[in-house]
Amino acid sequence: MLIAMLKLGLAVPTRRSLRCGRLGMARLSVDKEKTALHQQEQRQKEEEEEDSDYHSAEDAPRVNRNETVLVNHAIQEFLRKPLEVPTIVGDEPVYTMDKQRVSCPHHLKTNLAQVYYANRKQIETAIKSALLMQGTWSLVPIAERLAIWRRAASIIEEDELRLRVFLMLTLSKTADDATRDIRRLLSSLRANADYLEHLSELRFEIQGDMNVFPSFHLRPMDGFVAALAPFESVALSASLALCPALMGNTVLWNPSLEVAPVSFLIHRAFQEAGLPSGVVNFVPANERLFLDTITEAVHFAGLNSQGSAAGYRHVHKLVSDRMERYICFPRLVAECPGQNFHFVHASAKVESVVSATVKAAFGFAGQHANSLSRMYVPSSLWPRIQADLLEATEQLIVGDPVQPETDMGAMVNLEGFHRMQKLLERTMDMEQLCGGSCDDSIGRFVQPTIVRVTDPLDPLLCEPCSGPFLPVFVYADDAFGEALKLAANQSRYALSGSIFASRDEVILHCLNQLRMCASNLYVNERCTGSNYGLTPFGGNRLSGTNDKTGSAYFLMRWSSPLLIEETVEGPVPSQGSRKFP
């Protein structure tokens, strides 16, 4: 209903009846297209499964051996020649004196890339480049922009193996995690292109005289947009920069050091796909210097970022102190980490709880913004859940993610590793059920740790923790209501959470009680969501502005719509006025 009410359009206005008819046809065609696409995917999946049944057992190892050879070749290529990652302003690569080394998190002595950080002068030059290109890029037809995005997705897909290897080396992701990251990137690029295409076909309707024809245009922001990307995902890093660019904005893209090399490869793919120079300026730089420089610019129009709540407060203070100088009110969009939870009811299935918890808490070493941070378990289920959870956790293999048997790699960020060290030291006197150790002699490895918390007001249940650490609070079955209120009101963060139960009335009650403490609620699913699903995502409270990346709504946040109203048969006479005809 919301999109239908917006009714955005770029085409020549038509009469009311034709607009309504065309809108209905557009809806129908989209639904048919989705249905046909789903059926095609199902048929393809069934055919692949049938084909796999006919393959002999000798064929499978051959395919694995071939991929292993390619992976090893790509690894040796990266190790032999570290990637040079310059600042790119317009179409010119800039190599500064500020070289930042990117090492392998699970083997710190291995150098993978050199990132050349921009200084203040280069950031200011990038702003000028973005403003110079703004007028040209904003007038590029939507069809041409969509073609660039889809070509870039195809180029990235062709180079998927090398990107996967680079993610495994630079972010210490397992093969499965790296594959999911790339698939999410591809899904995001194609889905956003589809969203914009559908938005451009919708029509805006006003109740009024028949000779007045309004049109609604998806105009970009008046100024440049900056993107500040975290290390956790290349899909997220690219989305923060490319979504505003798709809507006609020009962008300064500042990825964090750890994700800068693979982000550079994505930027290069878009250049190859035909993205004009200066639309997305690739500007890795010190975060504080970058923020200070862009917020001083008169034409600063917006910031798309993910980071800590403290970092977002700093941005707000910078912008509010400098509000007098801007030509518009800058749009600040942010996603921050959450104190994400699993709430288990006595009717839940133990197997589902354990499987989802291990993946959500220890996947990517617990470093996702929506990784599991706390868990509430009823006392009647705790003995079974504890036994199965400890068994599954202790079976996890921590080590080099390039090895196929590895389940969890190293921690990527040095500051995050130091925070985990202090956290483990602080909880040594508590009931540590497993883990509790860390070692950075070779790489930044932290053993998956589970701690039972007896104090319901313990800070461990309130503040985010980016790492493989899970505090568990066990509540009495007859205190279900109190435990639910505790989970709902304990933390100032509200990103994601999961409810595990098998009774419908319990699920409905939990959803009603927990609806304000998480912006993404899952039922009998881990709080990090499905493997490959591209769903809208964002958090409220101190977990961000909840602008829901992965949706058409998020694209609209980077538009400043223009309404044009055309009167065909002359102005409409004002009723009740004799002075003015």
C-alpha positions in Angstrom: 0.0 0.0 0.0 2.8 2.4 0.8 4.5 2.1 -2.6 1.1 2.4 -4.3 0.4 5.6 -2.4 3.7 7.1 -3.3 3.2 6.4 -7.0 6.5 7.7 -8.3 7.0 8.3 -11.9 9.2 9.8 -14.6 7.1 9.3 -17.7 4.9 11.9 -19.4 1.6 12.3 -17.3 -1.5 10.7 -18.7 -5.2 11.1 -17.7 -6.4 9.7 -14.4 -8.1 6.6 -15.8 -5.1 5.7 -17.9 -2.8 6.2 -14.9 -4.9 3.9 -12.7 -5.1 1.3 -15.4 -1.4 1.4 -16.0 -0.7 1.1 -12.3 -2.8 -2.1 -12.1 -1.0 -3.6 -15.1 2.4 -2.8 -13.6 1.5 -4.5 -10.4 0.2 -7.6 -12.2 3.3 -7.8 -14.4 5.6 -7.6 -11.4 3.7 -10.3 -9.5 3.8 -12.6 -12.6 7.4 -11.9 -13.1 8.2 -12.9 -9.5 6.1 -16.0 -9.8 7.7 -17.1 -13.0 11.2 -16.4 -11.6 10.4 -18.4 -8.5 9.1 -21.3 -10.6 12.2 -21.2 -12.9 14.5 -21.2 -9.8 12.6 -24.2 -8.4 12.9 -26.1 -11.7 16.6 -25.3 -12.0 17.2 -26.5 -8.5 15.3 -29.8 -9.1 17.3 -30.3 -12.3 20.6 -29.8 -10.5 19.6 -32.2 -7.8 18.6 -34.8 -10.5 21.9 -34.2 -12.3 23.8 -34.7 -9.1 22.1 -38.1 -8.6 23.4 -39.3 -12.0 27.0 -38.2 -11.4 29.3 -40.9 -10.4 31.2 -40.7 -7.1 34.4 -40.3 -9.1 33.3 -37.0 -10.6 32.7 -35.0 -7.4 36.3 -35.2 -6.2 37.5 -34.0 -9.6 35.3 -30.9 -9.3 36.6 -30.2 -5.8 40.2 -30.8 -6.9 39.8 -28.3 -9.7 38.4 -25.6 -7.5 41.0 -26.3 -4.9 43.7 -25.8 -7.5 42.1 -22.5 -8.6 41.8 -21.3 -4.9 45.4 -22.2 -4.2 46.6 -20.4 -7.4 44.6 -17.2 -6.3 46.1 -17.4 -2.8 49.6 -17.6 -4.2 48.9 -14.7 -6.6 47.8 -12.5 -3.7 50.7 -13.5 -1.4 53.3 -13.1 -4.2 52.1 -9.6 -5.1 50.2 -7.6 -2.4 47.5 -5.4 -3.8 48.1 -1.7 -4.2 45.0 0.2 -3.2 45.2 3.9 -4.1 42.8 6.8 -3.4 40.8 7.4 -6.6 39.6 10.9 -7.3 37.7 11.2 -10.5 39.6 8.8 -12.8 43.0 9.4 -11.3 44.7 7.0 -8.8 46.6 8.8 -6.0 49.4 7.2 -4.1 50.1 9.1 -0.9 52.8 8.9 1.7 50.4 7.5 4.3 50.6 3.8 3.5 48.5 1.4 5.7 49.4 -2.3 5.8 46.6 -4.9 5.6 47.7 -8.2 7.1 46.0 -11.5 7.3 44.1 -11.7 10.6 44.9 -15.4 11.1 48.5 -15.0 10.1 49.6 -11.5 11.1 53.0 -11.7 9.4 51.4 -12.1 5.9 51.1 -8.8 4.0 48.1 -8.7 1.7 47.7 -5.1 0.6 49.0 -1.6 0.9 46.2 1.0 1.2 47.2 4.6 0.5 45.2 6.9 2.8 43.9 10.2 1.5 45.0 13.4 3.4 42.7 16.4 3.8 43.7 18.0 0.5 42.8 14.8 -1.4 39.4 14.5 0.4 38.7 18.1 -0.5 39.7 17.4 -4.1 37.3 14.4 -4.1 34.5 16.7 -2.9 35.1 19.0 -5.8 35.2 16.0 -8.2 31.8 14.8 -6.9 30.2 18.2 -7.1 31.6 18.7 -10.7 30.0 15.4 -11.7 26.8 15.9 -9.9 24.9 17.7 -12.6 25.9 15.3 -15.4 25.2 12.1 -13.4 21.9 13.2 -12.1 20.6 13.6 -15.6 21.7 10.2 -16.8 18.5 8.2 -17.6 17.5 5.5 -15.1 17.7 2.9 -17.8 21.4 3.6 -18.3 22.1 3.5 -14.6 20.4 0.2 -14.3 22.4 -1.2 -17.2 25.7 -0.2 -15.4 24.6 -1.9 -12.2 23.6 -5.1 -13.9 26.8 -5.2 -15.9 28.8 -4.7 -12.8 27.0 -7.5 -11.1 27.9 -9.8 -14.0 31.5 -8.8 -13.9 31.7 -9.4 -10.1 30.0 -12.8 -10.5 32.6 -13.8 -13.1 35.3 -12.9 -10.7 33.6 -14.5 -7.7 36.3 -17.1 -6.9 39.1 -14.4 -6.6 36.9 -12.2 -4.5 36.0 -15.1 -2.2 39.7 -15.9 -1.7 40.5 -12.3 -0.9 37.7 -12.2 1.6 39.0 -15.3 3.2 42.5 -13.8 3.5 41.7 -10.2 4.5 38.6 -10.8 6.7 39.4 -14.3 7.9 36.1 -15.6 6.6 35.5 -19.3 5.9 34.6 -20.3 2.4 30.9 -20.4 3.3 31.0 -17.0 4.9 32.8 -15.4 2.0 30.5 -17.0 -0.5 27.4 -15.7 1.4 29.0 -12.2 1.5 29.5 -12.2 -2.3 26.0 -13.6 -2.9 24.5 -10.9 -0.7 26.4 -8.3 -2.7 25.1 -9.6 -6.0 21.6 -9.9 -4.7 21.8 -6.4 -3.4 23.0 -4.9 -6.7 20.3 -6.7 -8.7 17.5 -6.1 -6.2 18.2 -2.4 -5.9 18.2 -2.1 -9.7 14.9 -3.9 -9.8 13.5 -1.6 -7.0 14.5 1.5 -8.8 13.0 0.2 -12.1 9.7 -0.5 -10.4 9.6 2.8 -8.6 10.2 4.6 -11.8 7.2 2.9 -13.4 4.7 3.9 -10.6 2.5 6.9 -10.9 1.7 9.8 -8.6 -2.0 10.6 -8.3 -3.7 13.7 -6.9 -7.4 14.3 -6.4 -8.3 17.4 -8.3 -9.2 18.9 -11.6 -8.9 16.7 -14.7 -6.8 19.2 -16.6 -4.0 19.2 -14.0 -1.4 16.6 -14.4 1.2 16.1 -11.6 4.4 14.1 -12.0 6.8 12.9 -9.3 10.5 12.8 -10.2 13.2 10.9 -8.3 15.7 13.8 -8.0 19.0 13.2 -6.1 20.2 15.2 -3.1 21.5 18.7 -3.6 25.2 18.2 -2.8 27.5 15.2 -2.3 26.9 12.1 -0.2 29.6 10.3 1.9 29.7 6.6 2.7 31.5 5.3 5.8 31.8 1.5 5.6 32.7 -1.0 8.3 35.0 -4.1 7.9 32.5 -6.8 8.5 31.1 -7.2 4.9 31.9 -6.2 1.4 28.2 -6.4 0.6 27.5 -3.8 3.2 30.5 -1.7 2.3 29.5 -1.5 -1.3 25.8 -1.0 -0.5 26.5 2.1 1.6 28.2 3.8 -1.3 26.4 2.4 -4.3 22.7 2.9 -3.2 23.0 6.7 -3.1 24.9 6.6 -6.4 22.2 4.5 -8.1 19.7 7.3 -7.1 21.8 9.9 -9.0 24.0 11.1 -6.2 27.8 11.5 -6.4 29.6 9.8 -3.5 32.8 9.8 -1.5 33.3 6.1 -0.4 35.5 5.6 2.7 35.7 1.9 3.6 37.5 0.8 6.7 41.1 -0.4 6.3 40.3 -4.1 6.5 37.6 -4.1 3.8 39.3 -1.4 1.6 41.2 -3.9 -0.7 38.1 -5.9 -1.7 36.0 -2.7 -1.9 38.6 -1.4 -4.3 38.1 -4.5 -6.5 34.3 -3.8 -6.5 34.9 -0.2 -7.4 37.2 -1.3 -10.3 34.4 -3.6 -11.5 32.0 -0.7 -11.7 34.5 1.4 -13.6 34.8 -1.5 -16.1 31.0 -1.7 -16.3 30.9 2.0 -17.4 30.4 4.0 -14.3 31.6 7.5 -15.2 34.6 8.9 -13.3 33.8 11.1 -10.3 30.4 9.5 -9.5 32.0 7.3 -6.8 35.3 8.6 -5.5 37.2 5.9 -3.6 38.7 7.7 -0.6 40.1 5.4 2.1 41.2 7.7 5.0 41.4 8.1 8.7 37.8 8.2 9.9 38.0 11.3 12.1 39.9 13.2 9.4 37.4 12.1 6.8 34.4 13.1 8.9 35.9 16.4 9.9 36.7 17.3 6.3 33.3 16.4 4.7 31.2 18.1 7.4 33.1 21.3 6.8 32.0 21.4 3.1 29.1 23.7 2.3 27.5 21.1 -0.1 27.6 18.2 2.4 24.2 16.6 1.7 24.3 13.3 3.7 26.2 10.5 5.3 25.5 6.8 4.9 27.4 4.9 7.6 27.7 1.9 9.9 29.6 2.2 13.1 29.3 2.5 16.9 26.7 4.6 18.7 29.5 6.8 20.0 30.7 7.4 16.5 27.2 8.4 15.3 26.9 10.8 18.2 30.2 12.3 17.1 28.8 12.8 13.6 25.7 14.5 15.0 27.7 16.9 17.0 29.9 17.8 14.1 26.9 18.5 11.9 24.9 20.4 14.5 27.9 22.6 15.3 28.3 23.4 11.6 24.6 23.5 10.5 24.8 27.3 9.7 27.1 26.7 6.8 25.2 24.1 4.8 22.9 24.8 1.8 20.5 22.0 3.0 19.8 19.9 6.1 22.2 16.9 5.7 20.6 13.5 5.8 22.3 11.2 8.4 21.7 7.5 8.0 23.4 5.0 10.3 23.3 1.4 11.4 25.0 0.6 14.7 25.6 -2.8 16.4 22.9 -4.3 18.6 22.7 -6.3 21.9 21.0 -9.1 19.9 19.1 -11.8 21.7 17.6 -15.3 21.5 14.6 -15.7 23.8 13.7 -19.4 24.3 10.4 -20.6 25.6 9.8 -24.0 27.3 7.9 -25.2 24.2 10.9 -24.6 21.9 12.7 -27.4 20.0 16.1 -27.9 21.5 17.8 -28.9 18.2 16.6 -25.7 16.5 17.8 -23.5 19.4 21.2 -25.1 19.6 21.9 -25.0 15.8 20.7 -21.4 15.4 22.6 -20.2 18.5 26.0 -21.7 17.5 25.7 -20.1 14.0 24.5 -16.7 15.3 27.0 -16.4 18.1 30.1 -17.8 16.5 29.7 -17.3 12.7 32.4 -14.9 11.5 33.7 -15.0 15.1 30.7 -13.1 16.3 31.8 -9.9 14.5 28.6 -9.1 12.6 26.5 -6.2 13.8 23.6 -8.6 14.3 25.6 -11.5 15.9 24.1 -13.1 18.9 25.0 -11.2 22.1 22.7 -12.6 24.9 20.4 -15.6 25.4 17.5 -16.3 27.7 16.7 -19.9 28.5 14.0 -21.5 30.7 15.3 -23.7 33.6 13.4 -26.7 32.4 15.3 -26.8 29.0 18.6 -25.5 30.3 20.2 -29.0 31.1 19.5 -30.3 27.5 20.4 -27.0 25.8 23.6 -26.7 27.9 24.8 -30.2 27.0 24.1 -29.9 23.3 25.3 -26.3 23.0 28.6 -27.1 24.7 29.1 -30.2 22.6 28.4 -28.2 19.3 30.6 -25.3 20.4 33.6 -27.5 21.5 33.5 -29.2 18.1 34.0 -25.9 16.2 37.5 -25.8 14.6 39.2 -22.4 15.0 42.0 -21.7 12.7 43.0 -20.8 9.1 39.7 -20.3 7.1 41.4 -21.3 3.9 41.4 -24.9 5.3 38.0 -26.5 4.4 37.6 -28.0 7.9 37.8 -24.6 9.6 34.5 -23.3 11.2 35.7 -20.0 12.6 38.6 -17.7 11.7 40.4 -15.0 13.6 39.2 -11.6 14.7 39.7 -8.9 12.1 40.0 -5.7 14.1 42.8 -5.1 16.5 40.7 -2.9 18.8 38.0 -5.6 18.9 40.5 -8.2 19.9 41.8 -6.1 22.7 38.2 -5.6 23.9 37.7 -9.3 23.9 40.9 -9.8 25.9 39.6 -7.5 28.6 36.2 -9.1 28.6 37.6 -12.6 29.1 39.8 -11.4 31.9 36.8 -9.8 33.6 34.7 -12.9 33.3 37.3 -15.3 34.6 35.6 -15.5 38.0 32.2 -16.2 36.5 30.8 -19.5 35.4 32.6 -20.0 32.1 31.1 -23.0 30.4 33.6 -23.2 27.6 36.3 -21.2 25.9 37.8 -18.2 27.8 41.2 -18.0 26.1 42.7 -15.9 23.3 46.0 -15.9 21.5 47.6 -13.5 19.1 51.0 -15.1 18.6 50.2 -16.1 15.1 46.8 -14.6 14.5 44.0 -12.9 16.5 42.3 -16.1 17.7 39.6 -16.2 20.4 38.1 -19.4 21.5 34.2 -19.4 21.4 33.2 -18.6 24.9 29.9 -19.2 26.8 29.3 -17.7 30.2 26.3 -18.2 32.5 25.1 -14.9 34.0 23.2 -15.1 37.3 22.6 -11.4 37.8 19.7 -10.2 35.5 21.2 -6.6 35.6 24.7 -7.7 34.6 26.2 -5.3 32.0 27.0 -8.3 29.9 23.3 -8.5 29.1 23.1 -4.8 28.2 26.1 -3.7 26.1 27.1 -4.9 22.6 30.1 -7.2 22.3 31.7 -7.8 18.9 33.3 -11.2 19.3 32.7 -15.0 19.9 31.2 -14.4 23.4 27.8 -15.5 24.6 26.3 -14.7 28.0 23.3 -16.9 29.0 20.7 -16.1 31.6 18.6 -19.0 32.9 15.1 -18.0 34.1 12.5 -20.0 36.1 9.7 -21.3 34.0 7.1 -19.6 36.2 8.9 -16.3 35.7 8.4 -16.3 31.9 6.6 -12.9 32.0 9.3 -11.2 34.0 12.0 -12.7 31.8 10.2 -11.3 28.7 10.1 -7.8 30.2 13.7 -8.1 31.1 14.7 -8.9 27.5 12.5 -6.1 26.2 13.8 -3.3 28.5 17.3 -4.4 29.5 19.2 -2.9 26.6 19.3 0.5 24.9 20.1 -1.2 21.6 17.4 -2.7 19.3 18.8 -4.3 16.2 17.7 -8.0 16.0 16.3 -10.8 18.1 14.8 -14.3 17.8 12.0 -16.1 19.6 12.0 -19.8 19.9 8.7 -21.5 20.7 6.2 -23.9 19.2 2.9 -22.6 20.5 1.2 -19.9 18.5 -0.2 -18.0 21.4 3.2 -17.8 23.0 4.8 -16.6 19.8 2.2 -13.9 19.4 2.6 -12.8 23.0 6.4 -12.6 22.6 6.2 -10.6 19.4 3.9 -8.1 21.1 6.2 -7.7 24.1 9.4 -7.6 22.1 8.4 -5.5 19.2 10.1 -2.3 20.4 13.4 -3.9 21.5 14.4 -5.2 18.0 13.8 -3.9 14.5 14.2 -7.3 13.0 12.4 -10.1 14.8 12.7 -13.7 13.8 10.7 -16.7 14.9 12.5 -20.1 15.2 15.4 -18.6 13.2 18.8 -17.2 14.3 19.0 -13.5 14.9 21.4 -13.1 11.9 18.6 -14.2 9.5 18.7 -16.7 6.7 21.8 -17.6 4.8 21.1 -16.0 1.4 18.0 -14.0 2.0 18.1 -10.3 1.1 15.7 -8.8 3.7 15.3 -5.2 4.8 17.6 -4.6 7.8 18.2 -1.9 10.3 17.9 -1.0 14.0 16.3 1.6 16.2 17.1 3.0 19.7 21.0 3.1 19.8 21.2 0.6 16.9 20.7 3.2 14.2 18.2 5.2 12.3 16.4 2.0 11.1 16.3 3.0 7.4 16.1 -0.7 6.3 18.9 -1.3 3.8 17.8 -3.9 1.2 14.5 -2.2 0.4 13.0 0.3 -1.9 12.4 2.5 1.2 16.2 2.7 1.7 16.7 3.9 -1.9 14.1 6.6 -1.4 16.1 7.9 1.6 18.7 9.0 -1.0 16.3 10.9 -3.2 15.0 14.5 -2.9 11.7 14.1 -4.9 10.6 16.8 -7.3 6.8 17.4 -7.9 5.9 19.0 -11.3 2.3 20.0 -11.8 1.2 20.9 -15.3 -2.0 22.6 -16.2 -3.0 21.8 -19.8 -6.0 24.1 -20.4 -5.0 27.2 -18.6 -5.2 28.0 -14.8 -8.2 26.8 -12.9 -10.4 29.7 -11.6 -10.4 30.1 -7.9 -13.8 29.5 -6.3 -15.4 32.4 -4.4 -13.0 35.0 -5.7 -14.1 37.9 -8.1 -10.9 39.9 -7.9 -8.7 37.2 -9.4 -10.1 35.1 -12.4 
